[in-house]
Amino acid sequence: MSLSLDERFSHALHTTARAWRLALDRRLKDLGMGQASWMAIAAVAKAQPLSQTELARHLGVEDPTMVAMLDRLVKAGYLQRTPSGSDRRVKLVSLTPAGQDIYTRVKKEANAFRQELLGNTDPATLAIVTGFLEQLQAAVEAKL
């Protein structure tokens, strides 16, 4: 039985995203970073400080899961929590110097990984596919 084009697309999207994350995860194992950890550190590095709730939303996890993950990353010395100046119930998450160091190392490995996979891709094709995926992401997020 052959799949329709949209079924092929959704299957390829899902399996490619999963394979990408797993391959990058294997590459970062030597840094002691699992997928959840490096994704959290990267998110904080790109938009710090973030509240725990904002970070959980960004990563697509529930607040209790985020708290446990942050506890591990704070204990490892990569992140710190500080009270918000405007709402004492809110904790802001930011990188420590060790967190900035590990983010720099993770980013270097991730950049090399992307270059290996995308380096020979036609830039015009990459721009079209990227634009389409960004539109699709916006449409999906609008349904949430």
DOTIDREN-210396 format. One line per 3 residues: number of its first residue (from 0); for each residue x, y, z of N, C-alpha, C, O. Coordinates in steps of 0.1 Angstrom, whole numbers, plus 5000, padded with zeros to 4 digits. Layout:
# DOTIDREN-210396
NUM = X Y Z X Y Z X Y Z X Y Z | ...
This chain:
# DOTIDREN-210396
0 = 5009 4988 5000 5000 5000 5000 5009 5012 5000 5018 5014 5008 | 5006 5021 4991 5014 5034 4990 5008 5045 4999 4996 5046 5000 | 5017 5053 5004 5012 5064 5013 5010 5076 5004 5016 5078 4994
3 = 5000 5084 5008 4998 5097 5002 5010 5106 5004 5018 5104 5013 | 5011 5116 4996 5022 5126 4998 5022 5132 5011 5033 5134 5018 | 5010 5136 5016 5010 5143 5030 5013 5133 5041 5019 5136 5051
6 = 5010 5120 5039 5014 5110 5049 5029 5107 5048 5036 5106 5059 | 5035 5107 5036 5049 5106 5035 5056 5118 5041 5067 5116 5048 | 5051 5130 5039 5057 5142 5045 5057 5141 5060 5067 5143 5066
9 = 5045 5138 5066 5044 5138 5081 5053 5127 5087 5060 5129 5097 | 5054 5116 5080 5063 5105 5085 5078 5110 5084 5086 5108 5093 | 5082 5116 5072 5095 5120 5071 5099 5131 5081 5110 5132 5086
12 = 5090 5140 5083 5092 5151 5092 5094 5146 5106 5104 5149 5113 | 5086 5137 5111 5087 5131 5124 5100 5123 5126 5107 5125 5135 | 5102 5114 5116 5114 5105 5118 5127 5113 5116 5137 5109 5122
15 = 5127 5123 5107 5139 5130 5105 5143 5139 5118 5154 5139 5122 | 5133 5145 5123 5135 5153 5136 5140 5144 5147 5149 5148 5154 | 5134 5132 5148 5138 5123 5159 5153 5118 5156 5161 5118 5165
18 = 5156 5114 5144 5169 5109 5140 5179 5121 5142 5190 5118 5147 | 5176 5133 5139 5185 5144 5141 5188 5146 5155 5200 5147 5159 | 5178 5146 5164 5180 5148 5178 5189 5136 5184 5198 5138 5192
21 = 5186 5124 5180 5193 5112 5185 5208 5113 5181 5217 5110 5189 | 5210 5116 5168 5224 5117 5163 5232 5128 5171 5243 5126 5174 | 5225 5140 5173 5232 5150 5180 5234 5146 5194 5244 5150 5200
24 = 5224 5140 5200 5226 5135 5214 5238 5126 5215 5245 5127 5225 | 5239 5116 5206 5251 5107 5206 5264 5115 5205 5274 5112 5212 | 5264 5126 5197 5276 5134 5195 5280 5141 5208 5291 5144 5210
27 = 5270 5145 5216 5272 5153 5228 5274 5145 5240 5276 5150 5251 | 5273 5132 5239 5275 5123 5251 5288 5125 5258 5288 5125 5270 | 5299 5128 5250 5312 5130 5256 5312 5142 5265 5321 5144 5274
30 = 5303 5151 5263 5302 5163 5271 5293 5161 5283 5291 5170 5292 | 5288 5149 5285 5279 5146 5296 5265 5152 5295 5258 5154 5305 | 5261 5155 5282 5249 5162 5280 5239 5152 5273 5241 5147 5262
33 = 5227 5150 5280 5216 5144 5273 5208 5154 5266 5210 5166 5268 | 5199 5149 5257 5191 5158 5249 5183 5168 5257 5184 5180 5254 | 5177 5164 5268 5169 5174 5276 5178 5184 5282 5175 5196 5282
36 = 5190 5180 5287 5199 5190 5293 5204 5200 5283 5204 5212 5285 | 5209 5195 5271 5215 5205 5262 5204 5214 5255 5207 5225 5252 | 5192 5208 5254 5181 5217 5249 5178 5228 5259 5175 5239 5255
39 = 5177 5225 5272 5174 5235 5282 5186 5245 5283 5183 5257 5283 | 5198 5241 5283 5209 5250 5283 5209 5259 5271 5211 5271 5273 | 5207 5254 5259 5207 5262 5247 5195 5272 5248 5197 5283 5244
42 = 5184 5268 5252 5172 5277 5253 5175 5288 5263 5172 5300 5260 | 5181 5286 5274 5184 5296 5284 5195 5305 5278 5194 5317 5279 | 5205 5299 5271 5216 5307 5266 5211 5317 5255 5216 5328 5254
45 = 5201 5313 5248 5196 5322 5237 5186 5332 5242 5183 5342 5234 | 5180 5331 5253 5170 5340 5258 5170 5342 5273 5160 5344 5279 | 5182 5343 5279 5182 5344 5293 5180 5359 5298 5183 5368 5290
48 = 5175 5361 5310 5169 5350 5318 5155 5347 5314 5147 5355 5309 | 5151 5334 5316 5138 5330 5314 5132 5325 5327 5139 5321 5336 | 5119 5326 5329 5112 5320 5340 5112 5305 5338 5112 5301 5327
51 = 5110 5298 5349 5109 5283 5348 5097 5280 5339 5098 5270 5331 | 5086 5287 5340 5074 5284 5332 5077 5287 5318 5073 5279 5309 | 5083 5298 5315 5087 5301 5301 5096 5291 5294 5094 5287 5283
54 = 5105 5286 5302 5114 5276 5297 5107 5263 5295 5109 5256 5285 | 5098 5259 5304 5090 5247 5302 5082 5248 5290 5081 5238 5282 | 5075 5259 5288 5067 5261 5276 5075 5260 5263 5071 5254 5253
57 = 5087 5266 5263 5096 5266 5252 5101 5252 5248 5102 5249 5237 | 5103 5244 5259 5108 5230 5256 5096 5220 5255 5099 5209 5251 | 5084 5225 5257 5073 5216 5256 5072 5205 5267 5068 5194 5264
60 = 5075 5209 5279 5074 5200 5290 5065 5206 5301 5063 5218 5301 | 5061 5198 5310 5052 5202 5321 5061 5209 5332 5073 5206 5333 | 5055 5218 5340 5063 5225 5350 5070 5215 5360 5082 5217 5363
63 = 5064 5204 5365 5071 5195 5374 5083 5189 5367 5093 5187 5374 | 5082 5185 5355 5093 5180 5347 5105 5190 5346 5116 5187 5348 | 5101 5202 5344 5111 5213 5343 5118 5215 5356 5130 5217 5356
66 = 5111 5215 5367 5117 5217 5380 5127 5207 5383 5138 5210 5387 | 5124 5194 5380 5134 5183 5382 5146 5185 5373 5157 5183 5378 | 5144 5188 5361 5155 5190 5351 5164 5202 5356 5176 5201 5356
69 = 5157 5213 5360 5165 5224 5365 5173 5221 5378 5184 5226 5380 | 5166 5213 5386 5173 5209 5399 5187 5202 5395 5197 5205 5401 | 5186 5193 5385 5198 5186 5381 5209 5196 5375 5221 5195 5378
72 = 5204 5205 5367 5213 5214 5360 5219 5225 5370 5230 5229 5368 | 5211 5229 5380 5216 5238 5390 5227 5230 5398 5237 5235 5401 | 5223 5218 5402 5233 5210 5410 5246 5207 5403 5257 5207 5409
75 = 5245 5206 5389 5257 5204 5381 5265 5217 5379 5276 5217 5375 | 5259 5228 5383 5266 5241 5382 5264 5248 5369 5271 5258 5367 | 5255 5244 5361 5253 5250 5347 5243 5261 5348 5244 5271 5340
78 = 5233 5261 5356 5223 5271 5357 5221 5276 5371 5225 5269 5381 | 5215 5288 5372 5212 5293 5385 5198 5299 5384 5193 5303 5374 | 5191 5298 5396 5178 5304 5397 5179 5317 5406 5186 5317 5416
81 = 5173 5327 5401 5172 5340 5409 5158 5345 5410 5150 5343 5401 | 5154 5351 5421 5141 5356 5422 5138 5367 5412 5147 5375 5410 | 5126 5368 5407 5123 5379 5398 5121 5391 5406 5116 5391 5418
84 = 5126 5403 5401 5124 5415 5407 5110 5420 5408 5107 5429 5416 | 5102 5415 5399 5088 5420 5398 5077 5411 5404 5066 5415 5407 | 5081 5398 5406 5072 5388 5412 5079 5378 5420 5087 5369 5414
87 = 5078 5378 5433 5086 5369 5441 5083 5355 5440 5091 5346 5444 | 5072 5351 5434 5068 5337 5431 5076 5332 5419 5077 5320 5418 | 5081 5341 5411 5088 5336 5398 5103 5335 5400 5109 5344 5406
90 = 5108 5324 5396 5123 5322 5396 5128 5323 5381 5122 5317 5372 | 5138 5332 5380 5144 5333 5367 5156 5324 5365 5164 5322 5375 | 5158 5318 5354 5169 5309 5351 5179 5315 5342 5175 5321 5332
93 = 5192 5314 5346 5202 5319 5337 5214 5310 5338 5215 5301 5347 | 5224 5312 5329 5236 5304 5329 5246 5309 5339 5247 5321 5341 | 5253 5299 5345 5265 5302 5353 5277 5303 5343 5275 5300 5331
96 = 5288 5307 5348 5300 5306 5339 5302 5292 5334 5306 5290 5322 | 5300 5282 5342 5302 5268 5337 5291 5265 5327 5294 5257 5318 | 5279 5270 5329 5269 5268 5319 5272 5275 5306 5269 5269 5295
99 = 5278 5287 5306 5282 5294 5294 5293 5286 5287 5293 5284 5275 | 5302 5280 5295 5313 5272 5289 5307 5259 5282 5311 5256 5271 | 5298 5252 5289 5292 5240 5283 5284 5244 5271 5284 5236 5261
102 = 5277 5255 5271 5269 5259 5260 5278 5262 5248 5275 5258 5237 | 5289 5269 5250 5299 5271 5239 5304 5258 5233 5305 5257 5221 | 5306 5248 5241 5311 5235 5236 5300 5228 5229 5302 5222 5218
105 = 5288 5229 5234 5276 5222 5228 5273 5229 5214 5271 5222 5204 | 5274 5242 5214 5271 5250 5202 5282 5246 5191 5278 5245 5180 | 5294 5245 5195 5305 5242 5186 5302 5228 5179 5303 5226 5167
108 = 5298 5218 5188 5295 5205 5182 5283 5205 5174 5283 5199 5163 | 5273 5213 5178 5260 5213 5170 5263 5220 5157 5257 5216 5147 | 5271 5231 5157 5274 5238 5144 5282 5228 5135 5279 5228 5123
111 = 5291 5221 5140 5299 5211 5132 5289 5200 5126 5290 5196 5115 | 5280 5196 5134 5270 5185 5130 5262 5191 5119 5260 5184 5109 | 5256 5203 5121 5248 5209 5110 5256 5210 5097 5251 5208 5086
114 = 5269 5215 5098 5277 5217 5086 5279 5204 5079 5279 5203 5067 | 5281 5193 5087 5283 5180 5081 5271 5175 5073 5272 5170 5062 | 5259 5178 5079 5247 5174 5072 5242 5183 5061 5236 5179 5051
117 = 5244 5196 5063 5238 5206 5054 5248 5213 5045 5244 5221 5037 | 5261 5210 5047 5271 5218 5040 5271 5217 5025 5274 5226 5018 | 5266 5206 5020 5265 5204 5005 5251 5207 5000 5248 5204 4988
120 = 5242 5212 5008 5228 5215 5004 5228 5228 4996 5234 5238 5000 | 5221 5228 4986 5219 5240 4978 5212 5251 4987 5202 5248 4992 | 5218 5262 4988 5213 5273 4997 5199 5277 4994 5191 5280 5002
123 = 5195 5277 4981 5182 5281 4977 5172 5270 4982 5161 5274 4986 | 5175 5258 4980 5166 5247 4985 5165 5248 5000 5154 5246 5005 | 5176 5250 5007 5176 5251 5022 5167 5262 5026 5159 5261 5036
126 = 5168 5274 5019 5159 5285 5023 5144 5282 5020 5136 5286 5029 | 5141 5275 5010 5127 5272 5007 5122 5262 5018 5111 5264 5023 | 5129 5252 5020 5125 5242 5030 5124 5248 5044 5114 5246 5051
129 = 5133 5256 5048 5133 5263 5061 5121 5272 5062 5114 5272 5072 | 5118 5280 5052 5107 5289 5052 5094 5281 5053 5085 5285 5061 | 5093 5270 5046 5081 5261 5047 5079 5256 5061 5068 5256 5067
132 = 5090 5251 5067 5089 5245 5080 5086 5255 5091 5078 5253 5100 | 5091 5268 5089 5087 5278 5098 5072 5282 5097 5066 5285 5107 | 5067 5282 5085 5053 5284 5083 5044 5273 5089 5034 5276 5096
135 = 5049 5261 5087 5042 5249 5093 5042 5250 5108 5032 5247 5114 | 5053 5253 5114 5054 5255 5128 5045 5265 5133 5038 5263 5143 | 5044 5277 5127 5035 5287 5131 5020 5282 5130 5012 5285 5139
138 = 5017 5275 5120 5003 5270 5118 5000 5260 5129 4989 5260 5135 | 5009 5251 5132 5007 5241 5143 5006 5248 5156 4997 5245 5164 | 5014 5258 5159 5014 5265 5172 5001 5273 5173 4996 5275 5184
141 = 4995 5278 5162 4983 5285 5163 4971 5276 5167 4961 5280 5171 | 4973 5263 5165 4963 5253 5168 4964 5248 5183 4954 5242 5188 | 4974 5252 5190 4976 5248 5204 4968 5255 5213 4968 5253 5225
